[in-house]
Amino acid sequence: MKMKTFLKCASVCAFASFLVACGNASSSDKVEIEYFSQKPEMQATLQEMIEDFEKENPTI
């Protein structure tokens, strides 16, 4: 009996968490992405990719 109650409670909590995670909070703030690379020889290529990405996505 206790197991059924526990499973029901866990199911309700999981469903509530799912609903909270699906919220649609719009934000006008800029988003910042940090990238880490251990290969210095990739720096020029990565910088070019970043510049292209920033042109296409000005709010990120």
N, CA and C of each residue as an Amber inpcrd file, in Angstrom:
protein
   180
   0.8230000  -1.1930000   0.0000000   0.0000000   0.0000000   0.0000000
   0.8650000   1.2550000   0.0000000   1.9260000   1.2590000   0.8090000
   2.7930000   2.4220000   0.8770000   3.4970000   2.6610000  -0.4590000
   3.7910000   1.5770000  -1.1650000   4.4820000   1.6940000  -2.4440000
   3.5940000   2.3990000  -3.4670000   2.2910000   2.0840000  -3.4870000
   1.3670000   2.7320000  -4.4120000   1.2670000   4.2250000  -4.1160000
   1.1990000   4.5650000  -2.8430000   1.1310000   5.9680000  -2.4480000
   2.4030000   6.6950000  -2.8590000   3.5310000   6.0700000  -2.6370000
   4.8100000   6.6660000  -3.0210000   4.8720000   6.8820000  -4.5320000
   4.4520000   5.8920000  -5.3090000   4.4780000   6.0140000  -6.7680000
   3.5390000   7.1120000  -7.2620000   2.3800000   7.2290000  -6.6400000
   1.4550000   8.3030000  -7.0120000   2.0670000   9.6640000  -6.7250000
   2.6540000   9.8010000  -5.5570000   3.2820000  11.0670000  -5.1760000
   4.4470000  11.3990000  -6.1130000   5.2650000  10.4030000  -6.4190000
   6.3930000  10.6120000  -7.3230000   5.9130000  10.9960000  -8.7150000
   4.8330000  10.3930000  -9.1630000   4.2740000  10.7220000 -10.4780000
   3.7630000  12.1560000 -10.5220000   3.0670000  12.5610000  -9.4730000
   2.5540000  13.9300000  -9.4050000   3.7080000  14.9260000  -9.3790000
   4.7390000  14.6440000  -8.6050000   5.9020000  15.5360000  -8.5300000
   6.6210000  15.6190000  -9.8760000   6.7700000  14.4970000 -10.5420000
   7.4260000  14.4850000 -11.8490000   6.6170000  15.2840000 -12.8630000
   5.3060000  15.1230000 -12.8560000   4.4550000  15.8600000 -13.7840000
   4.5040000  17.3560000 -13.4930000   4.4950000  17.7290000 -12.2160000
   4.5770000  19.1420000 -11.8450000   5.9120000  19.7360000 -12.2870000
   6.9810000  18.9890000 -12.1220000   8.2960000  19.4580000 -12.5670000
   8.3150000  19.6530000 -14.0740000   7.6840000  18.7440000 -14.7940000
   7.6050000  18.8490000 -16.2490000   6.8640000  20.1190000 -16.6550000
   5.7620000  20.4220000 -15.9870000   4.9940000  21.6220000 -16.3150000
   5.7820000  22.8920000 -16.0260000   6.5080000  22.9100000 -14.9400000
   7.3160000  24.0780000 -14.5910000   8.4320000  24.2710000 -15.6100000
   9.0460000  23.1880000 -16.0430000  10.1470000  23.2660000 -17.0040000
   9.6730000  23.7370000 -18.3650000   8.4070000  23.5560000 -18.6680000
   7.8700000  23.9540000 -19.9730000   7.3430000  25.3830000 -19.9680000
   7.6500000  26.1350000 -18.9570000   7.1800000  27.5070000 -18.8850000
   7.7240000  28.3510000 -20.0250000   6.9980000  29.4100000 -20.3760000
   7.3980000  30.2660000 -21.4810000   7.7410000  31.6450000 -20.9390000
   8.8510000  31.7410000 -20.2710000   9.2890000  33.0200000 -19.7290000
  10.1140000  33.7290000 -20.7890000   9.5600000  34.7920000 -21.3460000
  10.3090000  35.5230000 -22.3650000  11.2460000  36.4970000 -21.6710000
  12.3920000  36.6650000 -22.2700000  13.3980000  37.5400000 -21.6940000
  13.9630000  38.4200000 -22.7900000  14.0890000  39.7010000 -22.4940000
  14.6580000  40.6160000 -23.4790000  16.1540000  40.8050000 -23.2490000
  16.6900000  40.1580000 -22.2280000  18.1160000  40.2700000 -21.9480000
  18.9180000  39.4680000 -22.9600000  20.1670000  39.9040000 -23.1370000
  21.0510000  39.1590000 -24.0230000  21.4790000  37.8700000 -23.3390000
  21.7000000  36.8520000 -24.1300000  22.1620000  35.5630000 -23.6440000
  23.6420000  35.4640000 -23.9560000  24.4030000  34.9540000 -23.0180000
  25.8440000  34.8190000 -23.2140000  26.2190000  33.3410000 -23.2200000
  26.9790000  32.9500000 -24.2340000  27.4670000  31.5820000 -24.3380000
  28.9730000  31.6170000 -24.1610000  29.4850000  30.7870000 -23.2740000
  30.9280000  30.6860000 -23.0770000  31.4150000  29.3940000 -23.7040000
  32.5480000  29.4720000 -24.3680000  33.1050000  28.3100000 -25.0450000
  34.5480000  28.1400000 -24.6130000  34.9530000  26.9190000 -24.3640000
  36.3120000  26.6150000 -23.9230000  36.9360000  25.6320000 -24.8920000
  38.1630000  25.9120000 -25.2910000  38.8920000  25.0100000 -26.1770000
  40.3350000  24.9340000 -25.7100000  40.8950000  23.7430000 -25.7220000
  42.2840000  23.5610000 -25.3100000  43.2480000  23.5790000 -26.4890000
  42.7450000  23.8270000 -27.6820000  43.5970000  23.8110000 -28.8660000
  43.7890000  25.2360000 -29.3820000  44.9270000  25.8500000 -29.1150000
  45.1630000  27.2230000 -29.5710000  45.1520000  27.3570000 -31.0950000
  45.4770000  26.2850000 -31.7980000  45.4870000  26.3530000 -33.2570000
  44.0770000  26.5040000 -33.8410000  43.0570000  26.2810000 -33.0360000
  41.6700000  26.4230000 -33.4850000  41.1120000  27.8240000 -33.2370000
  41.8740000  28.6950000 -32.5890000  41.3760000  30.0060000 -32.1820000
  40.8620000  30.8360000 -33.3610000  41.6200000  30.8980000 -34.4530000
  41.1990000  31.7060000 -35.6030000  39.9040000  31.1660000 -36.2080000
  39.8080000  29.8660000 -36.3490000  38.6040000  29.2470000 -36.9100000
  37.4060000  29.4710000 -36.0000000  37.6040000  29.2920000 -34.7060000
  36.5090000  29.4940000 -33.7540000  36.0460000  30.9450000 -33.7430000
  36.9830000  31.8790000 -33.8070000  36.6190000  33.2950000 -33.8030000
  35.7800000  33.6340000 -35.0350000  36.1240000  33.0720000 -36.1720000
  35.3490000  33.2960000 -37.3920000  33.9380000  32.7220000 -37.2470000
  33.8430000  31.5340000 -36.6680000  32.5330000  30.9180000 -36.4490000
  31.6950000  31.7450000 -35.4770000  32.3300000  32.2720000 -34.4450000
  31.6300000  33.0940000 -33.4560000  31.0880000  34.3600000 -34.1060000
  31.9020000  35.0090000 -34.9280000  31.4630000  36.2340000 -35.5960000
  30.2790000  35.9640000 -36.5200000  30.3220000  34.8630000 -37.2600000
  29.2000000  34.5020000 -38.1310000  27.9410000  34.2280000 -37.3100000
  28.0950000  33.5120000 -36.2010000  26.9600000  33.2000000 -35.3360000
  26.3560000  34.4760000 -34.7570000  27.2090000  35.4090000 -34.3250000
  26.7200000  36.6510000 -33.7340000  25.9800000  37.5110000 -34.7540000
  26.3870000  37.4640000 -36.0200000  25.6700000  38.2070000 -37.0610000
  24.2600000  37.6550000 -37.2460000  24.1310000  36.3400000 -37.1990000
  22.8340000  35.6980000 -37.3940000  21.9590000  35.7440000 -36.1420000
  22.5760000  35.8720000 -34.9720000  21.8540000  35.8300000 -33.6930000
  22.3080000  36.9890000 -32.8120000  21.8240000  38.1950000 -33.0670000
  22.3210000  39.3640000 -32.3250000  21.9740000  39.3860000 -30.8390000
  20.9800000  38.6430000 -30.4090000  20.6070000  38.6850000 -28.9880000
  21.2760000  37.5930000 -28.1700000  22.1340000  36.8310000 -28.8090000
  22.8460000  35.7760000 -28.0760000  24.3020000  36.1570000 -27.9980000
